[in-house]
């Protein structure tokens, strides 16, 4: 199965009941299907919902500038969200929505076989890092998830709300984090041949 096959399957599969409140427009993800790095955000916003692409609104445009500042090409990574449908009013994802959305994300990861998962914001970070700590405490630290390195960073939307560039500000910290991510990318060796995640409790795509 390819990512394109998986996307088509997701589009042809009814949403689980736990996602009933969310938009009906699937925002699957985009980027390099053989990426070393997968960037995982929280959920699509209004622009993403309309265009069917992740991180294309103001936050996405800032993410592009952040990646560019560290000489990371957007086309070289894969970008998606833990939720594939927009929550009403851009509210935070509910625990049951994350649980119902996770199998599709895990299948994406199985196909891509990333060596690094860069999480943006609280919800993907707490999921992959297995912590209840907020992003202000987890950002810039390395975690491990099924042998894959996890690197939490601020969500670009948070940086839009905190525009200061003073030393110690969120934007200043993000500059440190994106450089650390780039350094880790530059040190990567060959990708593993197999990406193994325990999905014994998963009965299907959703």
N, C-alpha and C positions, 0 to 999 in steps of 0.2 A: 504493500500500500504506500502511496505517496501522500504528501501534504495536500495536493489537489484532490486526490481521492477522498481523503479524510474530510476536507472542507465540503465536498459534494455530499458526502454521507451525512454530515452535520446539518446541512441545509435541507436534506430530505427526511430528517428525523424530527418528530415533534418534540418541542421543549418539554422537559420534565415539569411536573406540577410545581415544584419548588421555585421555578423561574417564571411563573405565570405573570408576576407583576412587571417583569422586564419588557423592554421593547422587543418586537418581533424581528428586527433587523440584525442579522448575524455579522459581527465584526471579528472575523476569524484570526487574522494576523497576517503579517507580510515580511518579506526579507529573504535572506539567503537560506535555502532549505538544508544547507550543509554548514550552517553557522557554528562557530566555536562559542559564541555568546548569544544567549536568548535574554532579551529584556522583557520583564513581566510587570505590567502596571496593574491597576485595580479594576477599572471598568471603562467602557467607552463613554464619551460625553456626547453632546449634541452634534458637533461636527462629525465625529466618528460614526455616529448612528446614521447620519444623513448620507455620508460618503461610503460607508462600509469599510473604512480603513482605520487602523489604530494610530493614535497620536498624530492627528493632522490639524487640530485646532491650535489655540494659542500655546497650550502646554506642549503640544507636539512640535510646534515651531521652535520653542525654546529647547526642547530635547535635541532637535537637529543641531542647534547652535552649540549646545554642550558637547555633543559627540564630535562635531567639527573642530571644536577648540582643542580636543585631545587627538585629532587626526584619526578618528574612528569613523569610517564610512557607514552611513545608515544601511546601505545596500549589502554590507558585509555581515551585519548582525540580523537576528530575527526578532521582531517586535510583536508582542501580543499583550493581552490582559488576562487576569484570572477569571473575570466574568466576560463573556463574549457578547452580552446584550446590555444596553444602557438601562440603568436603574432609573425609575421616575424621579425627575428633579435632580438627577445626578447625586442622589443620596448614597450613603455608604453601603457596600454589599452586606447582606445578612449572612450569618454563619451557614444557614441551610442553602443559600444560593452559592456560596463558595464550595460547599460540599458537592452540590449537584453539578457544578461547572468543572470541578477538578479532573474528572476522567478524560474530558476532551483535551484539556491542557496537558495532562500526563501523556496522552497519545501523541500530541505534537512533539513533546520532548523526546519520546521514544524514537520518533522518526528523525528528528534533527540531531540527536546525540550531542548536546552542547557540553562543553567543558566548564563553562561558567554560566550561572543564572544571575543576572543583575536585577534585583527587585526594586521597584519604585513605590515607596510609601508603606504604610503599616500593613495592609492586608496581605499582599503577596509575601512580604517579609515574614510576617508571623506564621504564614502557612509553610514556607520553605525552611525557615530557620527554627521552627518549632518553639517559638517563644511568644510570650505575651507582652514583652517590652515594646515600647513605642519606637518609631523610627529615629527619634532624636538620640536614643541610646544605642541603637543597633547599626546606624549608618557608619560606613567606613570600617566595619568589622567583617571578618571572613567567617562563614559558617559552612557546614558540610551537610549535604542532603543526598543520600544514596550514592556517596562517592563523588558528587558534583559540588564544586565550590559555589557558594552563594554569597553575593556581595550586595548588601542593602544600600540604597541611596535615597535621597529625598525625591519625592515626586515633583516634576516640574511645576505643577499647579501650586504647590506649596511655595516654591521660589517666586512665582508671580505675585503671591500675597505678601512676600517678604523680600522686597527689591533691594535692600541694602547690600552693598558689597564690602562693608567694613570687615576687618579681620574678626573671625569668629562668627560672622553672620552665616545663615544657611547657604547663600550663594558662594561665599568664600569657602565653606566646608565642602560644597559640591565640587568646586574646582580641585580641591585636594583629592576627593574621591574619584573623580573621572580620570585624573592622572594616575591614581593607584590602579584603577581598572585597566587603563591602557598598558601600564607596566606589566600587569599580570598577563594580559593578552600576548604581549611581545615575548613572554617567557614560555608560552604553551608549547607542548610537544605534539606528536601525532594524536589524533582523536582515537578513543577506544573503539574497537570494532562492534561492540555490543553495549547497549544502554539498558540496564536492568533495573526495574522498579517493581516492588512487590505490589501487584494489583489483584491479589487473591480475592479481595472483597468486592471487586468491580465485576459486574455481570454483563456490561455492555458499554457502548459509547457513552451513555449517560447513566 
